[in-house]
Amino acid sequence: RGIGKRRPFVITQQPLSGKDPSGALKRNRQVYFKQLEGFVETPCYDGELLKPGNFIKAPAIIEEKKTTIVVSPGSEIVVDPYDNYLATLS
C-alpha cells in the first residue's frame, strides 16, 4: 500500500479541424466484408494523423500502433474534441 501526491489529471479539448480525413489517408486496399458479399476497395487511415472533427464513412480501416479499427458497412465514425472515436450506425 502506498500514498502519494500527484498532479491533477487534466483532459485537454482540441479544436475541431473539419470533416475531411484525407490528410490521414495511407492507402486503399481490398478488404473482405461479409455484409457486402466480397472484397471492396477500402480506405485505410493513420489514426495518429486523424484530427478532431474528422468524419469517416464505412467501409474503412483506421490503423494505430496498438490497434486496428474496422468501420463496418452501415456505420460511421467521427473524432471528438478529446481524440475519441465515436461510432454510430448510419
C-alpha positions, 0 to 999 in steps of 0.5 A: 500500500502506498500514498502519494501526491500527484498532479491533477489529471487534466483532459485537454479539448482540441479544436475541431479541424473539419470533416475531411480525413484525407490528410490521414489517408495511407492507402486503399486496399481490398478488404473482405466484408461479409455484409457486402458479399466480397472484397471492396476497395477500402480506405485505410487511415493513420489514426495518429494523423486523424484530427478532431472533427474528422468524419469517416464513412464505412467501409474503412480501416483506421490503423494505430500502433496498438490497434486496428479499427474496422468501420463496418458497412452501415456505420460511421465514425467521427473524432471528438474534441478529446481524440475519441472515436465515436461510432454510430450506425448510419 
